[in-house]
C-alpha cells in the first residue's frame, strides 16, 4: 500500500506547471519614436496610469485626482469643460471633454495652447496662433502615425487621445490628465 502512495505522489508532481495569468484590462496605448523609444504610455483603467518621459501619473476620477511628488492635481468639471489645477492654481481647461472629433486645451486666460480636430480620418493639431503643427492619421492595421515629430501609436484608434499624448505645446502633466480624463469618461 505504501508503494502505491509513493508512485501516485511522484506521478502527481510531474504535471506541467501552470501558465502565468494573462494580464487583465485594456491594452496600453504606447507612443514610440522612429527608433522604437517609448515617448508616452497610457494604461486605461481605474485608476488610469500615464507616463510621458520621466513623469508618471496615477490618475483617479472622475473628478480627476493625482499626486506627482508634492504637487496635488485635480480636475474641476464645469459647463465650460474641466479646469485642471495644481494645488489651488488653475493651469489649463479642457473643452469639450467627451467629443470624439475635437478638443481644445486652454490656458487659464482661455487662450488655446492647442486645438485638436478630427476630419476624414485624420487629426490636426493647431497651436495658439491657429497654425497646424502636427498631423495624425490611422495607417492600415490600426497604427496611428504622427508626423511632427515622427512617431507611431498602438493600442487605440482614438486620434484625439494620441494627439493629446503627443502635443508638446501642452505641459506633460496636463497632457496626461486630459488623456486619462478621456478614457475615464469613456469608461474604458
ChimeraX attribute file (.defattr): number of C-alpha atoms within 10 A of each C-alpha:
attribute: neighborCount
match mode: 1-to-1
recipient: residues
	/A:1	5
	/A:2	6
	/A:3	8
	/A:4	9
	/A:5	10
	/A:6	11
	/A:7	10
	/A:8	10
	/A:9	11
	/A:10	11
	/A:11	10
	/A:12	10
	/A:13	9
	/A:14	8
	/A:15	8
	/A:16	7
	/A:17	7
	/A:18	6
	/A:19	6
	/A:20	6
	/A:21	6
	/A:22	6
	/A:23	7
	/A:24	6
	/A:25	11
	/A:26	12
	/A:27	14
	/A:28	16
	/A:29	20
	/A:30	20
	/A:31	25
	/A:32	19
	/A:33	16
	/A:34	10
	/A:35	8
	/A:36	10
	/A:37	10
	/A:38	17
	/A:39	18
	/A:40	23
	/A:41	23
	/A:42	26
	/A:43	21
	/A:44	23
	/A:45	18
	/A:46	17
	/A:47	18
	/A:48	22
	/A:49	20
	/A:50	26
	/A:51	21
	/A:52	19
	/A:53	10
	/A:54	8
	/A:55	12
	/A:56	18
	/A:57	23
	/A:58	19
	/A:59	24
	/A:60	20
	/A:61	16
	/A:62	16
	/A:63	14
	/A:64	22
	/A:65	19
	/A:66	20
	/A:67	16
	/A:68	13
	/A:69	7
	/A:70	7
	/A:71	11
	/A:72	13
	/A:73	23
	/A:74	24
	/A:75	24
	/A:76	15
	/A:77	16
	/A:78	10
	/A:79	7
	/A:80	11
	/A:81	19
	/A:82	22
	/A:83	22
	/A:84	27
	/A:85	21
	/A:86	18
	/A:87	13
	/A:88	10
	/A:89	11
	/A:90	17
	/A:91	18
	/A:92	26
	/A:93	29
	/A:94	25
	/A:95	20
	/A:96	16
	/A:97	18
	/A:98	15
	/A:99	11
	/A:100	14
	/A:101	16
	/A:102	19
	/A:103	24
	/A:104	23
	/A:105	28
	/A:106	21
	/A:107	19
	/A:108	15
	/A:109	10
	/A:110	11
	/A:111	14
	/A:112	21
	/A:113	21
	/A:114	26
	/A:115	24
	/A:116	23
	/A:117	19
	/A:118	19
	/A:119	9
	/A:120	6
	/A:121	11
	/A:122	16
	/A:123	23
	/A:124	22
	/A:125	25
	/A:126	21
	/A:127	17
	/A:128	15
	/A:129	10
	/A:130	12
	/A:131	12
	/A:132	14
	/A:133	15
	/A:134	19
	/A:135	21
	/A:136	25
	/A:137	20
	/A:138	18
	/A:139	11
	/A:140	7
	/A:141	7
	/A:142	13
	/A:143	16
	/A:144	23
	/A:145	22
	/A:146	24
	/A:147	12
	/A:148	13
	/A:149	14
	/A:150	14
	/A:151	20
	/A:152	24
	/A:153	28
	/A:154	19
	/A:155	19
	/A:156	16
	/A:157	15
	/A:158	19
	/A:159	27
	/A:160	25
	/A:161	23
	/A:162	28
	/A:163	26
	/A:164	27
	/A:165	30
	/A:166	27
	/A:167	22
	/A:168	14
	/A:169	17
	/A:170	20
	/A:171	12
	/A:172	23
	/A:173	22
	/A:174	21
	/A:175	25
	/A:176	29
	/A:177	27
	/A:178	26
	/A:179	22
	/A:180	32
	/A:181	26
	/A:182	21
	/A:183	19
	/A:184	21
	/A:185	13
	/A:186	9
	/A:187	10
	/A:188	14
